[in-house]
Amino acid sequence: MATKKSYDLKKDLVTTDDNTFIQESKSNLIDNFCRIKHGCNLGDIIASLAAVKRFYDVTKRKVIFCQVIDLKAAYYPGATHPTQNSVGEMVCLNTPMFEMMKPLIDSQEYIQEFVKYEGQPINLDFDVIRGKTFVNMPKMMIQSWLMFAFPDLAYDLSKTWLTLPKKSHPIQKHTKGKVVINFTERYRNTIMDYYFLKNYAPDLIFSGTEREHWLFCNQWGLNIPRLEVKDFLELAYALQGARFLLSNQSFQWNLCTALGVARTLELAEYAPNCQPFVGENNYGYYHQVGNEYYFKKLYNETAGK
């Protein structure tokens, strides 16, 4: 059976003179759903959903999100990432991470299904932003890259684009009143000092891998618990129930941004692709003064949460 070619989204969405969007054609969709191919990391998936939500808001057509598995990761020299394939090579997403992500993505109103990409026909290839269409990667805001490639998918990034099915979840008992700490090994600002967190230790919980937890606590002399979740839908509830997030440029920062959770961000000067100061309670820093200032600001403002 012949594979249906990808289409230019502008065949389906047209900008009129008053800057509103209208439907032009449904002929290119498969089973009346838009099938989108995506090949990169967890954080990139969350970032891409802003554009996906925009598609749904305009067309009311749900998306089948087709995720590539075991695509080899190409990071900067010396980068370390915990997601690997069966032979120990770093990959953007493997099957265990796909399964962790699936409940969260499937729960969104605009998603028909989150599936593995296995060569099925698609309508739209989000991977054109990696090597085909210039979007100034790895600079600027990660959520904006798709909007440079597909102008019809522009979304107001001061607004949220993820919602959770229920108002609360039992996992939130572990993060209620807590500041969630999340630091990965990539995209770090090495001049930062986190010894000041000792003063807040009873109100901290770390969210990340066992290795990330050990590295952070060992470096800064901290003894704080580690949050464990069964999947990323549960993680989203945990973050939503916390006071705020302190992190570097990571999947969890992207998740908090999509949910509108308060956050303060360590920025990597060589690849600043996460944007603070867009929307409420979204701060970031390059210097120690900003690090401690924004932490204390959010800590004080979320007292009693």
C-alpha positions as CSV (number, residue, x, y, z in Angstrom):
1,M,0.0,0.0,0.0
2,A,1.4,3.4,-0.9
3,T,2.4,5.7,1.9
4,K,0.6,8.9,2.0
5,K,2.9,11.9,1.9
6,S,3.2,14.5,4.6
7,Y,1.3,17.7,3.9
8,D,1.9,21.4,4.5
9,L,-0.4,22.3,7.4
10,K,-1.3,25.5,5.5
11,K,-3.4,23.4,3.2
12,D,-5.7,22.7,6.2
13,L,-5.3,26.0,8.0
14,V,-5.5,29.4,6.3
15,T,-4.9,32.8,7.9
16,T,-7.6,35.3,6.9
17,D,-7.3,39.0,6.8
18,D,-8.5,39.4,10.4
19,N,-5.9,36.9,11.7
20,T,-8.4,34.1,12.5
21,F,-8.0,30.5,11.3
22,I,-10.4,28.6,9.1
23,Q,-10.6,25.0,7.9
24,E,-10.0,24.6,4.2
25,S,-9.8,20.8,3.7
26,K,-10.1,17.5,5.5
27,S,-9.0,15.4,2.5
28,N,-5.4,14.8,3.7
29,L,-6.2,13.5,7.1
30,I,-6.0,9.7,7.9
31,D,-9.1,8.3,9.5
32,N,-10.0,11.9,10.3
33,F,-7.1,12.2,12.7
34,C,-3.9,14.2,12.2
35,R,-1.0,11.8,12.6
36,I,2.2,13.6,13.7
37,K,5.6,12.0,13.8
38,H,8.1,13.1,16.6
39,G,11.5,11.8,17.3
40,C,13.1,13.5,20.2
41,N,13.3,13.6,24.0
42,L,10.7,13.8,26.8
43,G,11.0,17.5,27.3
44,D,10.7,18.0,23.5
45,I,7.5,16.0,23.5
46,I,6.0,18.3,26.2
47,A,7.2,21.4,24.4
48,S,5.7,20.2,21.1
49,L,2.2,19.8,22.6
50,A,1.7,23.5,22.7
51,A,1.6,23.4,18.9
52,V,-0.5,20.2,18.9
53,K,-3.1,21.9,21.2
54,R,-3.2,24.9,18.8
55,F,-4.0,22.5,15.9
56,Y,-6.8,21.0,17.9
57,D,-8.2,24.3,19.1
58,V,-8.5,25.5,15.5
59,T,-9.7,22.3,13.8
60,K,-11.2,20.2,16.6
61,R,-9.4,17.2,15.1
62,K,-7.5,15.0,17.5
63,V,-3.9,14.0,17.0
64,I,-2.4,10.6,16.9
65,F,1.1,11.3,18.2
66,C,3.6,8.9,16.7
67,Q,6.8,8.8,18.7
68,V,10.1,7.4,17.4
69,I,11.7,4.9,19.8
70,D,15.5,4.4,20.2
71,L,16.6,7.2,18.0
72,K,20.3,7.8,18.8
73,A,20.8,11.0,20.7
74,A,23.1,13.7,19.4
75,Y,24.1,16.0,22.2
76,Y,27.0,18.3,22.8
77,P,30.4,16.5,23.4
78,G,30.6,15.0,26.9
79,A,26.9,15.2,27.5
80,T,25.4,12.4,29.7
81,H,21.8,11.3,29.5
82,P,20.2,8.4,31.4
83,T,18.0,7.1,28.6
84,Q,19.7,4.3,26.7
85,N,18.9,1.5,24.3
86,S,19.5,-2.2,24.9
87,V,23.2,-2.0,24.1
88,G,23.9,1.1,26.3
89,E,23.8,3.8,23.7
90,M,22.2,7.1,24.6
91,V,18.9,7.5,22.8
92,C,16.2,10.2,22.8
93,L,13.5,7.9,24.0
94,N,13.4,4.1,24.8
95,T,10.4,1.8,25.4
96,P,10.4,2.2,29.2
97,M,10.2,6.0,28.9
98,F,7.6,5.7,26.2
99,E,5.4,3.6,28.6
100,M,6.0,6.1,31.4
101,M,4.9,9.0,29.2
102,K,1.9,7.3,27.6
103,P,-0.7,7.8,30.4
104,L,0.1,11.6,30.5
105,I,-0.1,12.1,26.8
106,D,-3.2,9.9,26.3
107,S,-5.0,11.9,29.0
108,Q,-5.0,15.1,27.0
109,E,-8.2,16.2,25.3
110,Y,-6.5,16.9,22.0
111,I,-4.7,13.5,21.8
112,Q,-6.5,10.5,20.2
113,E,-3.5,8.2,21.1
114,F,0.2,8.2,21.9
115,V,1.8,5.4,19.9
116,K,5.2,4.2,18.7
117,Y,6.2,5.3,15.2
118,E,6.7,2.1,13.2
119,G,6.6,3.5,9.6
120,Q,2.8,4.2,9.5
121,P,1.5,7.0,7.2
122,I,1.8,10.4,8.8
123,N,0.4,13.9,8.0
124,L,2.9,16.1,9.7
125,D,6.6,15.5,10.5
126,F,7.7,17.6,13.5
127,D,11.3,16.5,13.0
128,V,11.8,19.0,10.1
129,I,13.1,21.4,12.8
130,R,16.1,19.1,13.2
131,G,18.3,19.7,10.2
132,K,15.7,20.7,7.5
133,T,14.1,23.9,8.6
134,F,16.1,26.6,10.5
135,V,14.6,27.4,13.9
136,N,17.8,28.7,15.6
137,M,18.2,25.5,17.7
138,P,19.4,25.2,20.4
139,K,18.7,28.8,21.2
140,M,15.5,30.6,22.2
141,M,12.5,28.9,23.7
142,I,12.1,25.2,22.9
143,Q,8.3,25.5,22.6
144,S,8.7,28.1,19.8
145,W,10.8,26.0,17.4
146,L,7.8,24.3,15.8
147,M,6.1,27.7,15.4
148,F,8.9,28.9,13.3
149,A,8.5,25.9,11.0
150,F,4.7,25.9,11.1
151,P,3.4,29.5,11.6
152,D,-0.2,28.3,11.7
153,L,0.6,26.5,15.0
154,A,1.6,29.6,16.9
155,Y,0.4,29.3,20.5
156,D,0.5,31.8,23.4
157,L,3.2,30.3,25.6
158,S,2.1,32.4,28.6
159,K,-0.9,30.0,28.8
160,T,-0.9,26.4,29.9
161,W,-1.4,23.5,27.4
162,L,-1.6,20.5,29.7
163,T,-4.5,19.7,32.0
164,L,-4.9,16.8,34.4
165,P,-8.0,14.6,34.4
166,K,-8.7,14.9,38.2
167,K,-8.3,17.6,40.7
168,S,-6.0,15.6,43.0
169,H,-4.0,12.4,43.3
170,P,-2.7,10.4,46.3
171,I,0.9,11.1,45.1
172,Q,0.4,14.7,46.2
173,K,0.7,13.8,49.8
174,H,4.5,13.4,49.2
175,T,4.9,16.9,47.6
176,K,2.4,18.9,49.6
177,G,4.3,21.8,51.2
178,K,7.5,20.7,49.4
179,V,9.8,22.4,47.0
180,V,10.7,19.8,44.2
181,I,14.3,19.8,43.2
182,N,15.3,18.4,39.8
183,F,18.8,18.6,38.3
184,T,19.9,16.4,35.5
185,E,23.5,16.0,34.2
186,R,23.0,17.9,31.0
187,Y,22.6,21.7,30.5
188,R,24.2,22.8,33.7
189,N,25.5,26.1,34.9
190,T,28.7,25.1,36.8
191,I,29.2,28.3,38.7
192,M,26.1,27.8,40.8
193,D,26.3,27.0,44.5
194,Y,23.4,25.2,46.3
195,Y,24.7,25.0,49.8
196,F,22.1,27.5,50.8
197,L,19.5,24.8,50.4
198,K,20.6,23.2,53.7
199,N,18.5,25.9,55.4
200,Y,15.4,24.6,53.7
201,A,16.1,20.8,53.8
202,P,12.9,19.7,55.7
203,D,10.8,21.3,52.9
204,L,12.7,19.8,49.9
205,I,12.2,16.6,47.9
206,F,14.3,15.5,44.9
207,S,12.6,14.3,41.7
208,G,14.9,12.4,39.3
209,T,16.9,9.3,38.8
210,E,18.8,7.6,41.7
211,R,22.1,8.7,40.2
212,E,20.9,12.3,39.8
213,H,19.6,12.3,43.4
214,W,22.9,11.0,44.7
215,L,25.1,13.4,42.7
216,F,23.1,16.5,43.8
217,C,22.9,15.5,47.5
218,N,26.5,14.4,47.6
219,Q,27.8,17.6,46.0
220,W,25.9,20.0,48.2
221,G,25.9,18.0,51.5
222,L,22.1,17.5,51.5
223,N,20.0,14.7,52.9
224,I,16.6,15.0,51.3
225,P,14.2,12.2,50.1
226,R,13.7,11.2,46.5
227,L,10.2,11.2,44.9
228,E,9.3,7.9,43.2
229,V,6.4,7.7,40.7
230,K,5.0,4.9,38.5
231,D,4.6,7.1,35.4
232,F,4.7,10.7,34.2
233,L,1.0,11.4,34.7
234,E,1.6,10.7,38.4
235,L,4.7,13.0,38.3
236,A,2.5,15.7,36.8
237,Y,0.2,15.5,39.7
238,A,3.1,15.5,42.2
239,L,4.5,18.7,40.6
240,Q,1.1,20.3,40.6
241,G,0.7,19.6,44.3
242,A,4.1,21.0,45.2
243,R,5.1,24.6,46.2
244,F,7.3,25.1,43.2
245,L,10.1,23.5,41.2
246,L,13.8,24.3,41.3
247,S,15.6,22.8,38.3
248,N,17.9,23.1,35.4
249,Q,16.7,22.9,31.7
250,S,14.9,19.5,31.9
251,F,11.8,17.5,31.1
252,Q,10.4,18.4,34.4
253,W,10.8,22.2,33.8
254,N,9.0,21.8,30.5
255,L,6.3,19.8,32.3
256,C,5.8,22.5,34.9
257,T,5.7,25.1,32.2
258,A,3.0,23.3,30.4
259,L,1.0,22.9,33.6
260,G,1.6,26.4,34.9
261,V,3.4,25.3,38.0
262,A,5.6,27.9,39.7
263,R,9.3,27.3,38.9
264,T,12.8,28.9,39.0
265,L,15.4,27.8,36.5
266,E,19.1,27.4,36.3
267,L,20.1,28.4,32.7
268,A,23.0,26.9,30.8
269,E,24.7,29.8,29.0
270,Y,25.7,27.7,26.0
271,A,22.2,26.4,25.2
272,P,19.5,28.7,26.7
273,N,16.4,27.0,25.2
274,C,14.1,27.3,28.2
275,Q,12.6,30.7,28.7
276,P,11.8,32.2,32.2
277,F,9.7,35.3,32.7
278,V,6.9,34.1,30.3
279,G,3.7,33.7,32.3
280,E,3.3,33.9,36.1
281,N,5.8,32.6,38.7
282,N,8.3,31.6,36.1
283,Y,11.8,32.8,37.0
284,G,15.4,32.0,35.9
285,Y,19.0,32.9,36.6
286,Y,22.6,32.9,35.3
287,H,24.1,34.1,38.6
288,Q,24.1,33.2,42.3
289,V,22.2,36.3,43.3
290,G,19.3,35.4,41.0
291,N,19.5,31.8,42.2
292,E,18.9,32.6,45.8
293,Y,16.7,35.6,45.2
294,Y,14.1,33.7,43.1
295,F,14.2,30.7,45.4
296,K,13.4,32.8,48.5
297,K,10.8,34.8,46.6
298,L,8.8,31.7,45.6
299,Y,9.5,30.0,49.0
300,N,7.9,32.9,50.8
301,E,5.1,33.4,48.3
302,T,4.1,29.7,48.5
303,A,4.1,29.4,52.3
304,G,1.2,27.4,53.4
305,K,0.6,25.6,50.1
